[in-house]
Amino acid sequence: MQNITKIALSWGGFVMVAGIVGTLQKTSSNNGALAIAGAVVIAGAMISGAIADHKSK
């Protein structure tokens, strides 16, 4: 379970950074949505990771 969380965090971070960089450069309107999607992925991974940690204790 921890591996899935790490992968989701790294992918979410990558997507969010790409979105933020794109938003700063104002290359397209999709980048803001990409940044939000990345943040949502990270939040989901953190929540699922916290739930998994809580259940394992």
HELIX and SHEET records of a PDB file:
HELIX    1   1 GLN A    2  GLN A   25  1                                  24    
HELIX    2   2 ASN A   30  SER A   56  1                                  27    
END                                                                             
